[in-house]
Amino acid sequence: MPDELVAQISPSRVAMLGTECKPVRCVSLAGDVGSRVQCSIYEKRSSTCREFEASWTDGQPNPDCDAARAAFGLAALEPAFQMPEKQIA
Protein backbone atom coordinates (compact mmCIF):
# COMPACT_ATOMS: atom_id res chain seq x y z
CA MET A 1 0.00 0.00 0.00
CA PRO A 2 1.55 3.35 -0.99
CA ASP A 3 2.35 5.36 2.18
CA GLU A 4 1.11 8.62 0.66
CA LEU A 5 -2.40 7.13 0.32
CA VAL A 6 -2.91 6.05 3.93
CA ALA A 7 -3.63 7.64 7.30
CA GLN A 8 -2.35 6.13 10.55
CA ILE A 9 -5.32 5.19 12.76
CA SER A 10 -3.41 3.25 15.44
CA PRO A 11 0.20 2.17 15.98
CA SER A 12 -0.42 -0.97 13.92
CA ARG A 13 -3.26 0.04 11.56
CA VAL A 14 -3.70 2.38 8.64
CA ALA A 15 -6.73 3.35 6.57
CA MET A 16 -6.96 4.58 3.03
CA LEU A 17 -7.21 8.37 2.94
CA GLY A 18 -10.85 9.33 2.71
CA THR A 19 -12.14 6.23 4.49
CA GLU A 20 -11.29 7.46 7.97
CA CYS A 21 -13.73 10.39 7.87
CA LYS A 22 -17.30 11.26 6.86
CA PRO A 23 -18.41 11.31 4.13
CA VAL A 24 -16.40 8.24 3.18
CA ARG A 25 -14.67 8.41 -0.19
CA CYS A 26 -11.43 6.51 -0.76
CA VAL A 27 -8.84 8.65 -2.54
CA SER A 28 -8.18 5.74 -4.90
CA LEU A 29 -11.78 5.52 -6.10
CA ALA A 30 -11.95 7.03 -9.57
CA GLY A 31 -15.21 8.01 -11.25
CA ASP A 32 -18.70 8.89 -10.10
CA VAL A 33 -20.52 6.67 -7.59
CA GLY A 34 -23.79 5.52 -9.12
CA SER A 35 -22.43 5.83 -12.63
CA ARG A 36 -19.05 4.18 -13.07
CA VAL A 37 -16.20 3.78 -10.61
CA GLN A 38 -12.99 1.82 -10.42
CA CYS A 39 -10.08 1.43 -8.04
CA SER A 40 -7.08 3.32 -9.36
CA ILE A 41 -4.67 1.08 -7.38
CA TYR A 42 -6.50 -2.22 -7.84
CA GLU A 43 -3.37 -4.41 -7.92
CA LYS A 44 -2.05 -2.68 -4.77
CA ARG A 45 -5.38 -2.39 -2.90
CA SER A 46 -5.59 -3.12 0.80
CA SER A 47 -6.54 -6.45 2.35
CA THR A 48 -9.82 -4.84 3.48
CA CYS A 49 -10.76 -4.24 -0.15
CA ARG A 50 -9.47 -7.62 -1.29
CA GLU A 51 -11.67 -9.38 1.28
CA PHE A 52 -14.83 -7.32 0.63
CA GLU A 53 -17.39 -9.12 -1.53
CA ALA A 54 -20.20 -7.37 -3.35
CA SER A 55 -23.64 -8.76 -2.60
CA TRP A 56 -24.39 -11.99 -4.47
CA THR A 57 -20.77 -12.59 -5.53
CA ASP A 58 -20.87 -15.84 -3.58
CA GLY A 59 -24.64 -16.33 -3.88
CA GLN A 60 -25.33 -14.48 -0.62
CA PRO A 61 -26.26 -10.87 0.17
CA ASN A 62 -23.62 -8.75 1.92
CA PRO A 63 -25.24 -6.32 4.40
CA ASP A 64 -22.08 -4.18 4.37
CA CYS A 65 -22.28 -3.84 0.59
CA ASP A 66 -25.97 -2.94 0.84
CA ALA A 67 -25.22 -0.32 3.53
CA ALA A 68 -22.40 1.22 1.50
CA ARG A 69 -24.67 1.50 -1.54
CA ALA A 70 -27.49 2.97 0.59
CA ALA A 71 -25.10 5.64 1.92
CA PHE A 72 -24.82 6.89 -1.67
CA GLY A 73 -28.57 6.59 -2.36
CA LEU A 74 -28.18 3.39 -4.40
CA ALA A 75 -30.43 0.35 -4.18
CA ALA A 76 -29.07 -2.94 -2.90
CA LEU A 77 -27.79 -5.30 -5.57
CA GLU A 78 -30.15 -8.04 -6.67
CA PRO A 79 -29.15 -11.66 -7.30
CA ALA A 80 -28.33 -12.36 -10.92
CA PHE A 81 -31.12 -13.97 -12.89
CA GLN A 82 -30.42 -17.57 -13.75
CA MET A 83 -32.43 -19.64 -16.20
CA PRO A 84 -34.00 -22.63 -14.48
CA GLU A 85 -32.49 -25.92 -15.56
CA LYS A 86 -34.65 -28.03 -17.87
CA GLN A 87 -36.47 -30.79 -16.13
CA ILE A 88 -36.08 -34.15 -17.88
CA ALA A 89 -39.25 -36.14 -17.57
Backbone as JSON, one array per atom type, in Angstrom:
{
  "sequence": "MPDELVAQISPSRVAMLGTECKPVRCVSLAGDVGSRVQCSIYEKRSSTCREFEASWTDGQPNPDCDAARAAFGLAALEPAFQMPEKQIA",
  "N": [[0.84, -1.17, 0.0], [0.71, 2.14, -0.96], [2.42, 4.59, 0.94], [1.74, 7.31, 0.87], [-0.95, 7.31, 0.46], [-2.33, 6.56, 2.69], [-3.68, 6.88, 6.06], [-2.59, 6.98, 9.39], [-4.18, 5.13, 11.84], [-3.92, 3.81, 14.19], [-1.21, 2.52, 16.22], [-0.59, 0.16, 14.82], [-2.23, 0.05, 12.61], [-3.53, 1.22, 9.5], [-5.52, 3.35, 7.39], [-7.09, 3.79, 4.25], [-6.75, 7.0, 2.79], [-9.46, 9.15, 3.12], [-11.27, 7.22, 3.86], [-11.35, 7.27, 6.53], [-12.91, 9.23, 7.52], [-15.97, 11.22, 7.47], [-17.95, 12.5, 4.83], [-17.45, 9.17, 3.58], [-15.0, 8.47, 1.23], [-12.83, 6.9, -0.61], [-9.56, 7.83, -1.57], [-8.52, 6.56, -3.74], [-10.57, 5.81, -5.33], [-11.84, 6.13, -8.43], [-13.9, 8.02, -10.59], [-17.53, 8.37, -10.81], [-19.71, 7.71, -8.22], [-22.46, 5.59, -8.52], [-22.59, 5.83, -11.18], [-20.13, 5.13, -12.8], [-17.38, 3.57, -11.45], [-13.99, 2.88, -10.42], [-11.2, 1.21, -8.94], [-8.24, 2.9, -8.58], [-5.84, 1.85, -7.83], [-5.91, -0.9, -8.03], [-4.38, -3.37, -8.19], [-2.71, -2.98, -6.04], [-4.33, -2.72, -3.88], [-5.78, -2.59, -0.54], [-5.91, -5.16, 2.05], [-8.4, -5.12, 3.23], [-10.08, -4.25, 1.15], [-9.6, -6.28, -0.68], [-10.77, -8.45, 0.59], [-13.45, -7.79, 0.72], [-16.64, -8.53, -0.41], [-18.93, -8.0, -3.01], [-22.5, -7.86, -2.8], [-24.09, -10.92, -3.51], [-21.97, -12.04, -4.89], [-20.95, -14.43, -3.99], [-23.28, -15.83, -3.99], [-24.74, -14.99, -1.85], [-26.32, -12.33, 0.05], [-24.62, -9.28, 1.0], [-24.64, -7.51, 3.78], [-23.01, -5.3, 4.44], [-22.19, -4.35, 1.96], [-24.68, -3.62, 0.93], [-25.31, -1.55, 2.75], [-23.27, 0.29, 2.22], [-23.89, 0.99, -0.4], [-26.42, 2.11, 0.05], [-25.71, 4.38, 1.51], [-24.92, 6.07, -0.47], [-27.24, 6.52, -1.76], [-28.03, 4.46, -3.41], [-29.7, 1.54, -4.62], [-29.86, -1.72, -3.11], [-27.91, -4.44, -4.39], [-29.23, -6.91, -6.6], [-29.83, -10.46, -6.78], [-28.29, -12.24, -9.47], [-30.1, -13.06, -12.38], [-30.95, -16.35, -13.17], [-31.39, -18.83, -15.55], [-33.81, -21.34, -15.13], [-32.94, -24.78, -14.77], [-33.55, -27.23, -17.28], [-36.1, -29.56, -16.83], [-35.96, -33.0, -16.96], [-38.16, -35.32, -18.07]],
  "CA": [[0.0, 0.0, 0.0], [1.55, 3.35, -0.99], [2.35, 5.36, 2.18], [1.11, 8.62, 0.66], [-2.4, 7.13, 0.32], [-2.91, 6.05, 3.93], [-3.63, 7.64, 7.3], [-2.35, 6.13, 10.55], [-5.32, 5.19, 12.76], [-3.41, 3.25, 15.44], [0.2, 2.17, 15.98], [-0.42, -0.97, 13.92], [-3.26, 0.04, 11.56], [-3.7, 2.38, 8.64], [-6.73, 3.35, 6.57], [-6.96, 4.58, 3.03], [-7.21, 8.37, 2.94], [-10.85, 9.33, 2.71], [-12.14, 6.23, 4.49], [-11.29, 7.46, 7.97], [-13.73, 10.39, 7.87], [-17.3, 11.26, 6.86], [-18.41, 11.31, 4.13], [-16.4, 8.24, 3.18], [-14.67, 8.41, -0.19], [-11.43, 6.51, -0.76], [-8.84, 8.65, -2.54], [-8.18, 5.74, -4.9], [-11.78, 5.52, -6.1], [-11.95, 7.03, -9.57], [-15.21, 8.01, -11.25], [-18.7, 8.89, -10.1], [-20.52, 6.67, -7.59], [-23.79, 5.52, -9.12], [-22.43, 5.83, -12.63], [-19.05, 4.18, -13.07], [-16.2, 3.78, -10.61], [-12.99, 1.82, -10.42], [-10.08, 1.43, -8.04], [-7.08, 3.32, -9.36], [-4.67, 1.08, -7.38], [-6.5, -2.22, -7.84], [-3.37, -4.41, -7.92], [-2.05, -2.68, -4.77], [-5.38, -2.39, -2.9], [-5.59, -3.12, 0.8], [-6.54, -6.45, 2.35], [-9.82, -4.84, 3.48], [-10.76, -4.24, -0.15], [-9.47, -7.62, -1.29], [-11.67, -9.38, 1.28], [-14.83, -7.32, 0.63], [-17.39, -9.12, -1.53], [-20.2, -7.37, -3.35], [-23.64, -8.76, -2.6], [-24.39, -11.99, -4.47], [-20.77, -12.59, -5.53], [-20.87, -15.84, -3.58], [-24.64, -16.33, -3.88], [-25.33, -14.48, -0.62], [-26.26, -10.87, 0.17], [-23.62, -8.75, 1.92], [-25.24, -6.32, 4.4], [-22.08, -4.18, 4.37], [-22.28, -3.84, 0.59], [-25.97, -2.94, 0.84], [-25.22, -0.32, 3.53], [-22.4, 1.22, 1.5], [-24.67, 1.5, -1.54], [-27.49, 2.97, 0.59], [-25.1, 5.64, 1.92], [-24.82, 6.89, -1.67], [-28.57, 6.59, -2.36], [-28.18, 3.39, -4.4], [-30.43, 0.35, -4.18], [-29.07, -2.94, -2.9], [-27.79, -5.3, -5.57], [-30.15, -8.04, -6.67], [-29.15, -11.66, -7.3], [-28.33, -12.36, -10.92], [-31.12, -13.97, -12.89], [-30.42, -17.57, -13.75], [-32.43, -19.64, -16.2], [-34.0, -22.63, -14.48], [-32.49, -25.92, -15.56], [-34.65, -28.03, -17.87], [-36.47, -30.79, -16.13], [-36.08, -34.15, -17.88], [-39.25, -36.14, -17.57]],
  "C": [[0.9, 1.25, 0.0], [1.34, 4.22, 0.25], [1.6, 6.68, 2.01], [-0.42, 8.53, 0.52], [-3.09, 6.65, 1.59], [-2.77, 7.03, 5.08], [-3.44, 6.65, 8.45], [-3.55, 6.26, 11.49], [-5.0, 4.55, 14.11], [-1.95, 2.89, 15.18], [0.4, 1.04, 14.96], [-1.41, -1.0, 12.76], [-3.27, 1.35, 10.78], [-5.03, 2.25, 7.9], [-6.45, 4.16, 5.32], [-7.47, 5.99, 3.3], [-8.63, 8.48, 2.39], [-11.8, 8.34, 3.35], [-12.19, 6.38, 6.0], [-12.15, 8.64, 8.43], [-15.09, 10.28, 7.18], [-17.39, 12.51, 6.0], [-17.23, 10.47, 3.64], [-16.24, 8.28, 1.66], [-13.18, 8.13, -0.3], [-10.77, 7.36, -1.84], [-8.5, 7.87, -3.81], [-9.4, 5.34, -5.74], [-11.93, 6.56, -7.19], [-13.33, 6.9, -10.21], [-16.3, 8.56, -10.37], [-19.52, 7.73, -9.56], [-21.92, 6.74, -8.16], [-23.76, 5.52, -10.63], [-21.39, 4.77, -13.0], [-17.86, 4.54, -12.2], [-15.24, 2.62, -10.78], [-11.89, 2.2, -9.45], [-8.85, 1.76, -8.88], [-5.79, 2.6, -8.93], [-5.05, -0.38, -7.18], [-5.48, -3.29, -7.49], [-2.67, -4.2, -6.59], [-3.06, -2.4, -3.66], [-5.15, -3.12, -1.59], [-6.27, -4.48, 0.98], [-8.03, -6.26, 2.64], [-10.6, -4.87, 2.18], [-10.7, -5.61, -0.81], [-10.47, -8.6, -0.7], [-13.14, -8.99, 1.17], [-15.51, -7.91, -0.61], [-18.65, -8.3, -1.77], [-21.32, -8.37, -3.08], [-23.79, -9.69, -3.79], [-23.17, -12.52, -5.21], [-20.65, -14.07, -5.24], [-22.26, -16.46, -3.4], [-25.37, -15.86, -2.64], [-25.33, -12.95, -0.63], [-25.14, -10.48, 1.13], [-24.21, -7.47, 2.51], [-24.32, -5.1, 4.37], [-22.08, -3.54, 2.99], [-23.58, -3.05, 0.44], [-25.94, -1.6, 1.57], [-24.36, 0.73, 2.82], [-23.15, 1.82, 0.31], [-25.76, 2.46, -1.05], [-26.93, 4.33, 1.01], [-24.96, 6.6, 0.75], [-26.16, 6.98, -2.41], [-28.81, 5.54, -3.42], [-28.93, 2.22, -3.8], [-29.46, -0.81, -3.97], [-29.0, -3.72, -4.21], [-28.78, -6.45, -5.47], [-29.38, -9.26, -7.16], [-29.3, -11.71, -8.82], [-29.41, -13.36, -11.33], [-30.44, -15.18, -13.5], [-31.58, -18.35, -14.34], [-32.58, -20.95, -15.42], [-33.51, -23.76, -15.39], [-33.71, -26.68, -16.08], [-34.87, -29.28, -17.06], [-36.6, -31.89, -17.18], [-37.12, -35.07, -17.29], [-39.04, -37.59, -17.87]]
}
